[in-house]
C-alpha cells in the first residue's frame, strides 16, 4: 500500500468564477447566510489548494480581479482568496 494521494483533477478557472458568482448570488438573495457563506468559502479555498486551478498565475489573477470590483466578492474576501492561493 502506498501513502501517495491520487492526483486530483485541477479546477478550471471558469468553474471557479461561476461558483463564486453563484455563491454571491445566493448570499444576495438570502439563500445563504453569513455563516453558511463563510463555511462554503473556506471549503472552496481548501479544495482549490488541494486540487489546484487549471490556469497560470496571470490568468487566475486576471479572472479574479473583476470579482472584487463588481460586488461578487467583498474586498476582504478577494484578498483572503488570493492570499490563500499564494497569488499575492
C-alpha positions in Angstrom: 0.0 0.0 0.0 1.3 3.4 -0.9 1.0 6.6 1.2 0.7 8.7 -2.0 -2.5 10.6 -2.6 -4.1 10.1 -6.0 -3.7 13.0 -8.4 -6.8 15.2 -8.3 -8.2 16.9 -11.4 -7.4 20.6 -11.4 -10.4 23.0 -11.3 -11.0 25.2 -14.4 -10.9 29.0 -13.9 -14.3 29.2 -15.5 -15.8 26.8 -12.9 -14.2 28.8 -10.1 -15.6 32.1 -11.3 -19.0 30.6 -11.9 -19.0 29.1 -8.4 -18.0 32.4 -6.8 -20.8 34.2 -8.8 -23.3 31.5 -7.6 -22.3 31.9 -4.0 -22.5 35.7 -4.2 -26.0 35.5 -5.8 -27.2 33.0 -3.1 -25.9 35.4 -0.4 -27.6 38.4 -2.1 -30.9 36.6 -2.4 -30.9 35.5 1.2 -30.5 31.8 0.3 -27.2 31.7 2.3 -26.4 33.5 5.5 -23.1 34.9 6.6 -22.0 31.7 8.4 -23.1 29.4 5.5 -21.2 31.6 3.0 -18.1 31.5 5.2 -18.2 27.7 5.6 -18.6 27.2 1.9 -16.0 29.8 1.0 -13.5 28.1 3.4 -14.2 24.7 1.9 -13.8 26.0 -1.6 -10.4 27.5 -0.7 -9.2 24.2 0.8 -10.4 22.3 -2.3 -8.6 24.8 -4.6 -5.4 24.4 -2.7 -5.7 20.6 -2.9 -6.7 20.3 -6.5 -5.2 23.5 -7.9 -6.5 25.7 -10.7 -6.0 24.7 -14.3 -4.5 28.1 -15.3 -1.3 30.0 -14.9 -0.9 32.7 -12.3 -1.5 35.7 -14.6 -4.8 34.1 -15.9 -6.0 33.4 -12.4 -5.2 37.0 -11.2 -6.9 38.5 -14.3 -10.0 36.4 -13.9 -10.4 37.1 -10.1 -9.7 40.9 -10.3 -13.1 41.9 -11.6 -14.8 40.0 -8.8 -13.5 42.5 -6.2 -14.9 45.5 -8.1 -18.2 44.1 -9.4 -19.6 43.1 -6.0 -19.2 39.4 -6.4 -16.6 39.3 -3.6 -16.1 41.8 -0.8 -12.6 43.3 -0.8 -11.6 41.2 2.3 -12.9 38.0 0.7 -10.9 38.7 -2.5 -7.8 39.4 -0.5 -8.2 36.3 1.5 -8.8 34.1 -1.6 -5.8 35.5 -3.5 -3.6 35.3 -0.4 -4.5 31.7 0.5 -3.9 30.7 -3.1 -0.4 32.3 -3.0 -1.2 34.9 -5.6 -0.1 37.8 -3.5 
